[in-house]
Amino acid sequence: MMASDMASSTFPWLTLAIFVPIIAGLVVLIVGRDDRPGMTRTVALIGSVLAFLVTLPLYTGFDPSTANMQFVELRPWIETFSINYHLGIDGISVWFVLLTAFITIIVVLAGWEVITSRIAQYMGAFLILSGLMVGVFCALDGMLFYVFFEATLIPMYLIIGVWGGPNRVYAALKFFLYTLLGSLLTLIAFIYLWHASGGSFDIMKWHEVRLGYTPQILIFVALLAAFAVKVPMWPVHTWLPDAHVEAPTGGSVVLAAIMLKLGAYGFLRFSLPITPDASHSLAGMMIVLSLIAVIYIGLVAIVQDDMKKLVAYSSVAHMGFVTLGFFIFNTAGVEGAIIQMISHGFVSGAMFLCIGVLYDRLHTRRIADYGGVINVMPRFVTYFVLFSMANAGLPATSGFVGEFTVIMGAVQHNFWVGLLAAVALILGASYSLWMVKRVAFGDIANDNVRGMSDLSAREFFILGLMAIAVLYMGIYPKPFTDVMHVSVQHLLEHVSVSKL
């Protein structure tokens, strides 16, 4: 798929999708004040809604019958090195742009009453982060991708480091160093590809560049360093539980729902199409690492006594399904992995919102501090059970669709790989349902629980939006698969052709 095959757009929708939230974030930083919290929050909400509205034409105007890049924008940026402001989306990336914009609205609403100091900086950081993450999914220039990919670290570092828990500085620094160090090898790979492609940072040209076996292996490993940390894959996952536990609720939601997807998306946009031979050669290693994440991390999740840590480890396990799906090289595997990425955005985001609701009332995340919550918060527990079931892969929820499709693809690839992946569904049910049982059901555990109040109208609305998304995607996944199908087929055809 060369640049000449791209469908150009007459209106810069992608630029708006990137810069509306960034400009809104800057406006919030300029006009927002802690002594006028209502105005600050309202400006942030208006900015996040506008940012979502400008992404809708990307879906309504999208042509699912072609694998070509759409809504393409191309302008020179740093001409000396042929670096361009080059944007475009296909059936793989369009859903992540919409998901990012949607989750940003949820995060602004979630922090509405909870954040009482530095409100403008908090809201502004999330809006700017939203625009940068959309930029990652839209970039068709290697250097532009790298700039967006690295720039996302800054607002998230501040969100964890300023509004996080007692060990926030340690967690923020660990998150920053892990992800930054992994990305440095990627920069070297990008410079090599620039040289190999005759001085171009055009990602579509990189897809066509012929590379020997050794360069492919080295490039694959260099890209793996960045993307595996971001996903995160076992064994470079250790920064994630720390970051989640210390991050404010909004930070955990964005981290799980969007930021983990940046690494997985990198495999689809770079590793597989640029190094197809290396991808096939190292697929066994990637499958083993994915299965370790799915099974071993699932077992780790079961023994957690902190709700946030449990859901953080479950995120590592669920993202193991994603990388497994990519490297079994069939349509069911890759489509199931992408569906799992979108679903995980809704389900894990909702789980962290639920934990945030409990934390706002008792200021503890320890499972042992709760018990019998259903007696005082029946509306909350309804949502909590639904999202926990989705986390366990219950049919008719979005969590089932992706995992089941990946398992079916894995069985086509190798029965034993599929069987091991299916074990994870049992583990998912184990840690999700055990947490629900201990937190929500039984007699009221203590006076602190007895004094808890049920969901406010704002909380009910936020969790309701997430519940609609989880159920709609679980019951009727066709709109999601239809959009991505042709692009996935094209990717698999591309990866099946050797560059040697």
C-alpha positions as CSV (number, residue, x, y, z in Angstrom):
1,M,0.0,0.0,0.0
2,M,1.9,3.0,-1.3
3,A,1.3,6.7,-0.7
4,S,-0.2,7.0,-4.1
5,D,-3.0,4.6,-3.1
6,M,-4.3,6.9,-0.4
7,A,-7.6,8.7,-0.5
8,S,-7.0,12.4,0.3
9,S,-9.5,14.4,2.2
10,T,-10.5,18.0,1.4
11,F,-11.2,18.9,5.0
12,P,-8.6,18.4,7.7
13,W,-10.6,16.2,10.1
14,L,-7.6,14.5,11.5
15,T,-5.8,17.8,12.3
16,L,-9.0,18.8,14.1
17,A,-9.1,15.5,16.0
18,I,-5.6,16.0,17.2
19,F,-5.5,19.8,17.9
20,V,-9.0,20.5,19.2
21,P,-8.3,18.7,22.5
22,I,-4.8,20.2,22.7
23,I,-6.1,23.7,22.1
24,A,-8.9,23.1,24.6
25,G,-6.3,21.9,27.1
26,L,-4.3,25.1,26.6
27,V,-7.4,27.2,27.0
28,V,-8.3,25.4,30.2
29,L,-4.8,26.1,31.5
30,I,-5.0,29.8,30.6
31,V,-8.5,30.6,31.9
32,G,-9.0,28.0,34.6
33,R,-8.6,28.9,38.3
34,D,-9.1,27.0,41.5
35,D,-11.3,29.8,42.9
36,R,-13.7,29.3,39.9
37,P,-13.9,25.5,39.7
38,G,-17.2,25.5,37.9
39,M,-16.0,27.5,35.0
40,T,-12.8,25.4,34.7
41,R,-14.7,22.1,34.6
42,T,-17.3,23.4,32.2
43,V,-14.6,24.7,29.7
44,A,-12.8,21.3,30.0
45,L,-16.1,19.4,29.3
46,I,-17.0,21.6,26.3
47,G,-13.5,21.0,24.9
48,S,-13.7,17.2,25.4
49,V,-17.2,17.1,23.8
50,L,-16.0,19.2,20.8
51,A,-13.0,16.9,20.5
52,F,-15.3,13.9,20.3
53,L,-17.7,15.5,17.8
54,V,-14.9,16.3,15.3
55,T,-14.0,12.5,15.3
56,L,-17.5,11.4,14.3
57,P,-17.1,12.3,10.6
58,L,-14.1,9.9,10.5
59,Y,-16.6,7.1,11.1
60,T,-19.6,8.4,9.1
61,G,-17.4,9.2,6.1
62,F,-15.2,6.1,6.3
63,D,-15.2,3.7,3.4
64,P,-14.8,0.2,4.8
65,S,-14.5,-1.4,1.3
66,T,-10.9,-0.3,0.9
67,A,-7.6,-0.8,2.7
68,N,-6.2,2.5,1.5
69,M,-5.5,5.2,4.0
70,Q,-8.3,7.8,4.2
71,F,-8.7,11.4,5.3
72,V,-5.0,11.8,4.3
73,E,-3.2,15.1,5.0
74,L,0.3,15.7,3.7
75,R,2.3,18.9,4.3
76,P,6.1,19.4,4.5
77,W,7.5,19.8,8.0
78,I,11.3,19.4,8.2
79,E,12.2,19.3,4.5
80,T,15.9,18.8,5.0
81,F,15.2,15.2,6.3
82,S,12.0,14.6,4.3
83,I,10.0,14.7,7.5
84,N,6.3,15.5,6.7
85,Y,3.2,16.3,8.6
86,H,1.5,13.2,7.2
87,L,-1.7,11.9,8.6
88,G,-4.2,9.2,7.6
89,I,-6.4,6.4,9.1
90,D,-7.5,2.9,7.9
91,G,-9.9,0.4,9.3
92,I,-7.4,-0.6,12.0
93,S,-6.8,2.9,13.4
94,V,-10.2,4.7,13.1
95,W,-11.8,3.0,16.1
96,F,-8.9,4.0,18.4
97,V,-9.3,7.7,17.4
98,L,-13.0,7.6,18.4
99,L,-12.2,5.5,21.6
100,T,-9.6,8.1,22.7
101,A,-12.0,11.0,22.3
102,F,-14.9,9.2,24.0
103,I,-12.7,8.1,27.0
104,T,-11.5,11.8,27.4
105,I,-15.1,12.9,28.1
106,I,-15.5,10.1,30.6
107,V,-12.3,11.2,32.4
108,V,-13.3,14.8,32.6
109,L,-16.7,13.8,34.1
110,A,-15.0,11.3,36.5
111,G,-12.8,14.1,37.9
112,W,-15.6,16.6,38.2
113,E,-16.0,16.6,42.0
114,V,-13.1,14.4,43.0
115,I,-10.3,16.8,41.9
116,T,-10.3,19.9,44.1
117,S,-6.8,21.3,43.7
118,R,-5.0,22.4,40.5
119,I,-8.2,21.6,38.6
120,A,-7.2,23.4,35.4
121,Q,-3.8,21.7,35.2
122,Y,-5.5,18.3,35.8
123,M,-8.1,18.8,33.1
124,G,-5.6,20.5,30.7
125,A,-3.2,17.6,31.0
126,F,-5.8,15.1,30.0
127,L,-7.1,17.1,27.1
128,I,-3.5,17.6,25.8
129,L,-2.8,13.9,26.3
130,S,-5.9,13.0,24.3
131,G,-4.7,15.0,21.3
132,L,-1.3,13.5,21.4
133,M,-2.6,9.9,21.6
134,V,-4.9,10.6,18.6
135,G,-1.8,11.8,16.8
136,V,-0.1,8.4,17.4
137,F,-3.0,6.6,15.7
138,C,-3.1,9.0,12.8
139,A,0.6,9.5,12.0
140,L,1.9,8.2,8.7
141,D,5.4,9.7,9.1
142,G,7.8,7.8,11.2
143,M,9.3,10.9,13.0
144,L,5.8,12.4,13.5
145,F,4.7,9.1,15.1
146,Y,7.8,9.1,17.3
147,V,7.2,12.7,18.5
148,F,3.5,12.0,19.4
149,F,4.5,8.6,20.9
150,E,7.1,10.1,23.2
151,A,5.1,13.3,24.0
152,T,2.3,11.3,25.6
153,L,4.7,10.4,28.4
154,I,4.9,14.0,29.6
155,P,1.2,14.7,30.6
156,M,0.8,11.1,32.0
157,Y,4.0,11.6,34.1
158,L,2.6,14.8,35.5
159,I,-0.9,13.2,36.1
160,I,0.6,10.4,38.1
161,G,3.3,12.5,39.8
162,V,1.1,15.4,40.9
163,W,-2.3,13.9,41.6
164,G,-1.3,10.3,42.5
165,G,-1.0,8.4,45.8
166,P,1.7,8.4,48.4
167,N,4.4,6.7,46.2
168,R,3.4,8.7,43.1
169,V,6.9,10.1,42.4
170,Y,8.4,6.6,42.3
171,A,5.6,5.2,40.2
172,A,5.7,8.2,37.7
173,L,9.5,7.9,37.4
174,K,9.4,4.2,36.8
175,F,6.7,4.6,34.2
176,F,8.7,7.4,32.5
177,L,12.1,5.6,32.5
178,Y,10.7,2.2,31.3
179,T,8.8,3.6,28.4
180,L,11.5,6.2,27.4
181,L,14.4,3.7,27.5
182,G,12.5,1.2,25.4
183,S,11.7,3.9,22.8
184,L,15.4,4.9,22.2
185,L,16.1,1.7,20.3
186,T,13.0,2.4,18.2
187,L,14.5,5.8,17.2
188,I,17.7,4.0,15.9
189,A,15.4,1.6,13.9
190,F,13.5,4.5,12.4
191,I,16.8,6.2,11.3
192,Y,18.0,2.9,9.7
193,L,14.6,2.7,7.9
194,W,15.0,6.3,6.7
195,H,18.4,5.4,5.2
196,A,17.2,2.1,3.7
197,S,14.1,3.7,2.1
198,G,16.3,6.4,0.3
199,G,15.8,9.2,2.8
200,S,12.0,8.9,3.6
201,F,10.1,8.8,6.9
202,D,6.9,7.7,5.0
203,I,5.6,4.7,7.0
204,M,3.9,3.3,3.9
205,K,7.2,3.4,2.0
206,W,8.8,1.6,4.9
207,H,6.2,-1.2,4.5
208,E,7.6,-1.8,0.9
209,V,11.3,-1.5,1.6
210,R,13.2,-4.7,1.0
211,L,15.3,-5.8,4.0
212,G,17.6,-8.7,4.6
213,Y,16.9,-11.2,7.3
214,T,19.4,-9.9,9.9
215,P,18.3,-6.2,9.5
216,Q,14.7,-7.4,9.9
217,I,15.5,-9.3,13.1
218,L,17.4,-6.3,14.5
219,I,14.6,-3.9,13.6
220,F,11.9,-6.2,15.1
221,V,13.8,-6.4,18.4
222,A,14.4,-2.6,18.4
223,L,10.6,-2.0,17.9
224,L,9.8,-4.7,20.4
225,A,11.7,-2.8,23.1
226,A,9.3,0.1,22.8
227,F,6.0,-1.7,22.1
228,A,6.4,-4.6,24.5
229,V,7.0,-2.1,27.4
230,K,4.0,0.0,26.4
231,V,1.6,-3.0,26.0
232,P,3.0,-4.2,28.5
233,M,4.2,-7.7,27.8
234,W,5.7,-10.1,30.4
235,P,8.4,-9.6,31.7
236,V,8.6,-5.8,31.2
237,H,5.2,-5.3,32.8
238,T,6.3,-4.4,36.3
239,W,5.8,-0.6,35.9
240,L,2.1,-1.0,35.2
241,P,0.8,-2.1,38.7
242,D,2.8,0.7,40.4
243,A,1.5,3.3,37.9
244,H,-2.1,2.2,38.3
245,V,-2.1,2.0,42.1
246,E,-0.6,5.5,42.4
247,A,-2.4,7.2,39.6
248,P,-5.7,9.1,40.2
249,T,-8.8,7.4,38.8
250,G,-8.7,9.3,35.6
251,G,-5.1,8.5,35.1
252,S,-5.8,4.7,35.5
253,V,-8.7,4.9,33.1
254,V,-6.7,6.6,30.3
255,L,-3.6,4.4,31.0
256,A,-5.6,1.2,30.7
257,A,-8.1,2.2,28.0
258,I,-5.8,4.0,25.6
259,M,-2.1,4.2,26.5
260,L,-1.6,0.4,26.5
261,K,-3.1,0.3,23.0
262,L,-0.3,2.5,21.6
263,G,2.2,-0.3,21.9
264,A,-0.2,-2.9,20.5
265,Y,-1.0,-0.6,17.6
266,G,2.8,-0.2,16.9
267,F,3.0,-4.0,16.2
268,L,0.3,-3.6,13.5
269,R,1.6,-0.4,11.9
270,F,5.4,-1.2,12.1
271,S,6.6,-4.6,13.3
272,L,4.4,-6.9,11.2
273,P,4.4,-5.0,7.8
274,I,8.0,-3.8,7.9
275,T,9.6,-7.0,9.1
276,P,7.3,-9.8,7.9
277,D,10.1,-12.5,7.8
278,A,11.3,-11.6,11.3
279,S,7.7,-11.5,12.6
280,H,7.2,-15.1,11.3
281,S,10.5,-16.3,12.7
282,L,10.0,-14.8,16.1
283,A,6.2,-15.6,16.3
284,G,6.9,-18.6,18.5
285,M,8.7,-16.4,21.1
286,M,5.8,-13.9,21.0
287,I,3.2,-16.6,21.4
288,V,5.0,-18.0,24.4
289,L,5.4,-14.6,26.0
290,S,1.7,-13.9,25.4
291,L,0.6,-17.2,26.9
292,I,2.8,-16.5,30.0
293,A,1.1,-13.1,30.4
294,V,-2.3,-14.7,29.9
295,I,-1.8,-17.5,32.4
296,Y,0.9,-16.6,34.9
297,I,-0.3,-12.9,35.3
298,G,-3.8,-14.3,35.7
299,L,-2.6,-16.3,38.6
300,V,-0.8,-13.3,40.0
301,A,-4.1,-11.3,39.8
302,I,-5.9,-13.9,42.0
303,V,-3.7,-13.3,45.0
304,Q,-3.9,-9.5,45.0
305,D,-5.4,-7.8,48.0
306,D,-5.6,-4.3,46.4
307,M,-8.5,-3.9,43.9
308,K,-6.5,-1.6,41.6
309,K,-3.5,-4.0,41.5
310,L,-5.9,-6.9,40.7
311,V,-7.4,-5.0,37.7
312,A,-3.9,-3.8,36.6
313,Y,-2.6,-7.3,36.5
314,S,-5.8,-8.4,34.7
315,S,-5.0,-5.7,32.1
316,V,-1.6,-7.4,31.4
317,A,-3.4,-10.7,31.0
318,H,-6.0,-9.3,28.7
319,M,-3.4,-7.6,26.6
320,G,-1.6,-11.0,26.3
321,F,-4.7,-12.0,24.2
322,V,-3.9,-9.1,21.9
323,T,-0.3,-9.9,21.2
324,L,-1.3,-13.6,20.9
325,G,-3.8,-12.7,18.2
326,F,-1.3,-10.7,16.2
327,F,1.3,-13.4,15.9
328,I,-1.0,-16.3,14.9
329,F,-1.3,-14.6,11.5
330,N,-4.9,-15.4,10.7
331,T,-8.0,-13.2,10.3
332,A,-9.8,-14.4,13.4
333,G,-6.6,-13.8,15.5
334,V,-5.9,-10.2,14.3
335,E,-9.5,-9.1,14.2
336,G,-10.2,-10.7,17.6
337,A,-7.1,-8.9,19.0
338,I,-8.3,-5.5,17.7
339,I,-11.8,-6.1,19.1
340,Q,-10.1,-7.1,22.4
341,M,-8.2,-3.8,22.4
342,I,-11.4,-1.7,21.9
343,S,-13.3,-3.8,24.4
344,H,-10.5,-3.6,27.0
345,G,-10.7,0.2,26.7
346,F,-14.3,0.1,27.8
347,V,-14.1,-2.7,30.4
348,S,-10.9,-1.8,32.1
349,G,-11.8,1.9,32.1
350,A,-15.1,1.0,33.7
351,M,-13.5,-1.2,36.3
352,F,-11.1,1.6,37.4
353,L,-14.1,4.0,37.5
354,C,-15.9,1.6,39.8
355,I,-12.9,1.2,42.1
356,G,-12.6,5.1,42.0
357,V,-16.2,5.3,43.2
358,L,-15.4,3.0,46.2
359,Y,-12.2,4.8,46.9
360,D,-13.9,8.2,47.0
361,R,-16.1,7.0,49.8
362,L,-13.7,5.0,52.0
363,H,-10.3,6.1,50.8
364,T,-9.0,2.5,50.7
365,R,-8.6,0.0,47.8
366,R,-8.0,-3.1,50.0
367,I,-10.6,-5.8,49.3
368,A,-10.6,-6.8,53.0
369,D,-11.9,-3.3,54.0
370,Y,-15.2,-3.9,52.1
371,G,-17.9,-6.5,52.2
372,G,-21.7,-6.4,51.8
373,V,-21.6,-3.2,49.7
374,I,-24.8,-4.4,47.8
375,N,-26.8,-3.7,51.0
376,V,-26.0,0.1,50.8
377,M,-25.1,0.6,47.1
378,P,-27.4,-1.6,45.0
379,R,-27.2,0.6,41.9
380,F,-23.4,0.6,42.1
381,V,-23.1,-3.1,42.5
382,T,-25.3,-3.7,39.4
383,Y,-22.7,-1.9,37.3
384,F,-19.8,-3.4,39.2
385,V,-21.0,-7.0,38.6
386,L,-21.7,-6.2,34.9
387,F,-18.2,-4.9,34.3
388,S,-16.6,-7.7,36.3
389,M,-18.5,-10.2,34.2
390,A,-17.3,-8.5,31.1
391,N,-13.7,-8.6,32.5
392,A,-14.2,-12.4,32.9
393,G,-15.4,-12.7,29.3
394,L,-19.2,-13.3,29.8
395,P,-21.1,-13.8,26.5
396,A,-23.1,-10.8,25.4
397,T,-20.4,-8.5,26.8
398,S,-17.6,-7.0,24.7
399,G,-15.1,-8.9,26.8
400,F,-16.3,-12.2,25.3
401,V,-16.2,-11.2,21.6
402,G,-12.5,-10.4,21.4
403,E,-11.2,-13.3,23.6
404,F,-13.4,-15.9,22.0
405,T,-12.4,-14.7,18.5
406,V,-8.7,-14.9,19.4
407,I,-9.1,-18.3,20.9
408,M,-10.8,-19.5,17.7
409,G,-7.9,-18.1,15.7
410,A,-5.5,-19.7,18.1
411,V,-7.2,-23.1,17.6
412,Q,-6.9,-22.7,13.8
413,H,-3.2,-22.0,14.3
414,N,-2.5,-24.7,16.9
415,F,-4.9,-26.6,19.1
416,W,-2.7,-26.6,22.2
417,V,-2.1,-22.8,21.9
418,G,-5.9,-22.3,21.7
419,L,-6.4,-24.6,24.7
420,L,-3.9,-22.7,26.8
421,A,-5.4,-19.4,25.9
422,A,-8.9,-20.8,26.9
423,V,-7.5,-21.5,30.3
424,A,-7.2,-17.8,30.8
425,L,-11.0,-17.4,30.6
426,I,-11.2,-19.6,33.7
427,L,-8.6,-17.5,35.5
428,G,-10.4,-14.3,34.4
429,A,-13.6,-15.6,36.0
430,S,-11.7,-16.6,39.1
431,Y,-10.1,-13.3,40.0
432,S,-13.0,-11.1,38.8
433,L,-15.8,-13.0,40.6
434,W,-13.8,-13.6,43.8
435,M,-13.2,-9.8,44.0
436,V,-16.9,-9.2,43.5
437,K,-17.9,-11.8,46.1
438,R,-15.6,-10.3,48.7
439,V,-16.4,-6.6,48.0
440,A,-20.1,-6.6,47.1
441,F,-21.9,-9.6,48.7
442,G,-22.5,-11.0,52.1
443,D,-23.3,-9.1,55.3
444,I,-22.1,-5.6,55.8
445,A,-18.5,-5.9,57.0
446,N,-18.1,-2.8,59.1
447,D,-19.5,0.5,60.0
448,N,-17.5,2.3,57.3
449,V,-19.3,0.2,54.7
450,R,-22.7,0.9,56.4
451,G,-22.2,4.6,56.0
452,M,-21.5,4.5,52.2
453,S,-23.9,6.2,49.8
454,D,-25.0,4.9,46.5
455,L,-24.1,6.4,43.1
456,S,-24.7,10.1,42.4
457,A,-26.5,11.1,39.2
458,R,-23.1,12.0,37.7
459,E,-21.5,8.6,38.6
460,F,-24.6,6.7,37.4
461,F,-24.5,8.5,34.0
462,I,-20.8,7.9,33.5
463,L,-21.0,4.2,34.3
464,G,-24.2,4.0,32.3
465,L,-22.3,5.2,29.2
466,M,-19.7,2.6,29.7
467,A,-22.3,-0.1,30.3
468,I,-24.0,0.7,27.0
469,A,-20.7,0.5,25.1
470,V,-19.8,-2.9,26.7
471,L,-23.3,-4.4,26.0
472,Y,-23.7,-2.9,22.5
473,M,-20.3,-4.2,21.4
474,G,-21.0,-7.6,23.0
475,I,-24.4,-8.1,21.5
476,Y,-23.7,-6.5,18.0
477,P,-20.0,-6.4,17.2
478,K,-20.6,-6.3,13.4
479,P,-20.1,-2.5,13.0
480,F,-16.7,-2.9,14.6
481,T,-15.5,-5.9,12.5
482,D,-17.0,-4.5,9.2
483,V,-14.8,-1.4,9.4
484,M,-11.6,-3.2,10.1
485,H,-12.0,-6.4,8.0
486,V,-10.6,-5.2,4.7
487,S,-7.6,-3.5,6.4
488,V,-6.8,-6.6,8.4
489,Q,-7.0,-8.8,5.3
490,H,-4.7,-6.4,3.5
491,L,-2.2,-6.5,6.4
492,L,-2.2,-10.3,6.5
493,E,-1.6,-10.5,2.7
494,H,1.3,-8.1,3.1
495,V,2.8,-10.0,6.0
496,S,2.5,-13.3,4.1
497,V,4.9,-12.1,1.4
498,S,8.6,-12.5,2.1
499,K,11.0,-9.5,1.7
500,L,14.0,-11.7,1.3
